[in-house]
């Protein structure tokens, strides 16, 4: 029963994000708004971590499973992607490098902060 309640909390926050997206005609996807709301609710204490922790850990543990629909969708769009493989590969490589560098810099900054704060 505990897991069902935790899952319901996550779903409700997600629905709230989608509702705000449609009601306010925001340029950001509803699921992203929902994630930001969840973050804000956790940060402000409106939601406690224990209210979503177990289901969140389960979802993170099985995250790769959620990429299957996107992969299948990509496979069904091969005809649309015909002739666009080189730009797609270049974009993928460049964005991966940017993400890796940004993540590395962020981790280094946070490690320096942690060392200086100890």
N, C-alpha and C positions, 0 to 999 in steps of 0.2 A: 504493500500500500504506500510506503514511504517513497518508492521510486515513481509511482504513478503521480503523486502529488508534485514531486520535483519536476517531472516531465511536463506536467500541466503548467507549472510556473514558467518554464522555458517557452512553451508553446504560447502562453498568454502574452508574454513579452514580445514574442515574434509577431503575433497578430496585432499587437499595439503598434509595433513599428510599421507593419503593412498598412494599418488604418491611417496612421499619421502621414505616410507617404501619399496615399490616395486623397485624404481629406485636405491636406495642405499643399498638394501638388509639388512635393519636394523633388529636387533633381537627383537625390540619392535613393538607391533601392531600399525597399522596405525591410529586407532582412538585415541590411547594414545598420539601418536606424534602430532596429530591434536589438542588435548586438551593442550598439552604443548606449541604448537605454539600460540594458542589462548591466553594462559596465558602470553606468552612473548610479543605478540602484544599489549595486554592490559597494561602490565607493562611498555613497552617502549613508549606507546602513539601512536603507529602505528594505532591501533584501539581505539576508545573512547568507554567507557562503554555504552554510550547512543546508540551506533550503534548495540548493541546486548542485551541490558538490558531487554526489554519487552518480547522478545521471550524466553530469558534465564529464566526469572521468570516463564513464562508459562510452560516451559519444566520441571523446578524443581518442580512446583506445582503438575504436573501430572507424576512425576518420577515413582511412583509405577506401573503405566500402562505399562511401558517399561520392567518390569520384567515378564510379562505374557508370552512372547515367550520363555524366558529361562525356566520358569516353565513347559510349555508344552513340550519343548525339553527334560527336565529331566524326565517327565512322559513317553515319548516315549522310553527312554533308560533304563527302569527298568530291562530288561533282561541283559543288560551289567553290571548293578550295583549289580546283584544278588550275594550274598555272600560277598559283599564288604561294607555292611552297617556299621559295627562296626568301621572300619578305617575312613570311611567318617564322621561318627558322632563325633569321637574323633578329627579329623582334624577340623571340624566345631567348636567344643567347644573350642579347644585350640586357634584357630585363632581368635575367637570372644573375648576371654579373652585378648589375646595380643593386639588386636585393642582397646578394652576398656581401658586397662592400658596405652597404648601409647597415646590415646586421652586424658585421664585424666591428665597425666604428662605434655603433651603439653599445655593443657589449664591452668594448674597451673603455668607453666613457663611464659606463655604469660600474665597471670593476675599479677604475680609479676613484670614483666617488665613494665606493664601499671601503676601499683601503684608507682613504683620507678621513672617513668618518669613524673609523674604529679607534 
